[in-house]
């Protein structure tokens, strides 16, 4: 255990003696007094010393097989003694070598597991925090960075959780509502309060790394280091580090476990847990996960990773709330599918005209048998994609001049599909030039420059981006008003991330005072219907690594040999399994988590027993750890091992199946490059395996000898270069009578209501000064059923897509009449409100102070704009900006009663909107 502890301390930068001697940094067997022993003396296994001679930490080392909790009390007693002697309480570590725990009881934390030790610098800061730390909840939030109420509430919730000694938090926040700003303001608050010295922000792509780097640099004065981009010498002074997940995974062991005090993980979802979970295990930091995935879709593993109960994040600001509160724009869905997109391309569903078109192109219609899921992958049809482009150009939302479509993202299936779309656009609309519609993909050179061009507001910038995965997540383009789903989507997480590309607000998009109000989604693959029918996303299992498959194949071979009582094969195979286990990297976090079972089966005698429990442990616990072995440059050798292991098993079970597996081996051996000296030196073994006699009298020993002889050269062969597969591209005219097009509800009522409300408002606004019924509604005067029928008829004439009675369907629990619901949309006449308030103010008091005047002014403006208010709203934002108690904090009890009585005439109880609406389509 001490050998392991010494190594871990050296890895953290401590100077540890090679023997039992002490150094200036690390004391061993340090004598302390005031211990519950007969002599009152004790000896601390390790003391980590500061430069001033004071103890930074103690380490109590227990035997490897012992439960390390036995060392907690003893380490605490040592810490007490050192604190009494030096006036500084050391941080407590206790370990059995593989397992390490830290107890920072001076800051009130319970013990927690670690995967290494703090460096001297990190321990010094941990000690300083005891005096540096301020009350986190009293430290101001930088409202210039994150000043919206929901943003401040999110930051407050996370800080309250940290103040309660929790170390993890999960934020669910809709795309476009400022997750990065919340991260920056949260980081600044912790830095200002002395809770953090260094912050790590993680994201999943280089483009997002650049975006985050710009944002942190713009909003903080702290030195920023972008991992993989900034000069390495800037890391020493940096307080904010920004990295991609794979970039940090590669270099994390170059930092000690205490290097970062706060880690913020963007786009936290299942794949992060599966692939990059070691980052969060390794660093002993406060952790915050950020995700735009709706809370009902957040995986259990993500909740576990960030210390939350399932579907109970620390803070949640969903898309519906953001749209309802005007912080995001709603979207309208246009479903547009063709026959080929729905049914595929098969001879049986082609018309005579379509068959004739194929024959003219030299294509046999009988060869066509493609399902819908193969469209734009195995086969592409130009006319299908022309229809997608024409639909966008004819029906997409346009720019401020109404001449051209606004910024648009087309989500394509693959690069070939994207390039076909761009080519067809150029053929259909050559007048727009080469830069109007471009493909953006990570394999393209200067992809980041293409994204910058798409973001640009310059008139000659890219207008339509055909994206292959690049723009699905994270990229901010507020001007985007059209999304084209030209591919099927099966991941619900990705689906919502893609929708988020259009939800951002954009002021003055259509000219001064003419803001972005909504965006369009053209769904060509019935994706919304798919997720209606499949609300629960399947939990995709992680693919097995090459070495896991090989290890499992060897376990199967050993099982088979033991069952057949072939002990020679069993003994040889057990030796290989043992070698595999011994090659596991114990510095890997996942391997270290399972050190006990690994150490158990490093004992060859224990492994050789091969009891049922042994087999279970090997397959369930050890096999998955094989992915952490480094096989760089050896993958061909291990594939060869795996193929021969399969044949060795068949030799014991079903020799008749060997011929199928043999062919692959023969192909590889025959293609070895005999002109290479390394290959030529193995000529006898190569010749042997190619003889008929070798395979006719095949033995396990012969296969094993071939494996040993040839595995090191098997990669030195002439690899056949497959010619690039030519895309099967057709040009058959779609049957336009088979096109199905409809506006579709989102099934999220707050979004559908906002879209419908916009249509109603757009129709009614021109009638404010001319329609007598509308004037009555805006003046708060009573109207009759006949008046409402007259108004409904007029509105339907002006806009056939609007039926005022549909508004009632959005509020099935409300008893409010249609005129009151309409008033919440059109607001109230300013003069009528002024007249009502003049009388009202006189009833309150002859004198109204400045704070009360501001409250009344806010109330008037709300009624003019919204036409209604509920009494409960007077105790919520924005009225709480004047006083945190709202109405009761500004007015006396008697005045508040008068105000409540007064506004009852404006109180329209709409109730909660239901989560579903029966109407499938708004026509």
Buried (B, 14 or more C-beta within 10 A) or exposed (E): BBEBBBBBBBBBBBEBEEEEEBEEBBBBEBEBEBBEEEEEEBEBBBBBBBEEEBBBBBBBBBEBEBEBEEBBEBBBBBBBBBBEEBEBBBBBBBBBBBBBBBBBBBEEEEBEEBBBBBBBBBBBBBBEBEEEBEEBEEBEBBEEBBEBBBBBEBBBBBBBBBEEEBBBBBBBBBBBBBBBBBBBBBBBBBBBBBBBBBBBBBBBBBBBBBBBBBBBBEBBEBBBBBBBEBEEEEBEEBBBBBBBBBBBBEEBBEBBBBBBBBBBBBBBBBBBBEBBBBBBBBBBBBBBBBBBBBBEBBBEBBBEBBBBEEBEBBBBBBBBBBBBBEBBBBBBBBBBBBBBBBBBBEBEBBEEEBBEBBEEEEBEBEEBEBEBEBBBBBBBBBBBBBBBBBBBBEBBBBBEEEEBBBBBBBBBBBBBBBBBBBBBBBEBBEEBEEEBBBBBBEEBEEBBEBBBBBBBEEEEBBBBBBBBBBBBBBBBBBBBBBBBBBBBBEBBBBBBBBBBBBBBBBEEBBEEEEEBBBBBBBBBBBBBEBBEEEEEBEEEEEEBBBBBBBBBBBBBBBBBBBEEEBEEBBEBBBEBBBEBBEEBEEBBBBBBBBBEBBBBBEEEEEBBEBEEEBBEBBBEBBBBBBBBBEBEEBEBBBBBBBBBBBBBBBBBEEEEBBEEBBEBBEEBBEEBEEEEEEBEEBEEBBEBBEEEEBBEEBEBEBBBBBBEBBBBBBBBBEEEEEEEEEBBEBBBBBBEEBBEEEBBBBBBBBBBBBBBBBBBBEBBEEBEEEBEBBBBBBBBEEBEEEBBEBBBEBBBEEEEEBBBEBBEBBBEEBEBBBBBBBBBBBBBBEEBBEEBBEEBBEEBBEEBEEEBEBBBEBBBBBBBEBBBBEBEBBBEEEBBEBBEEBBEBBBEEEBBEBBBEBBEEBBBEBEEBEEEBEEEEBE
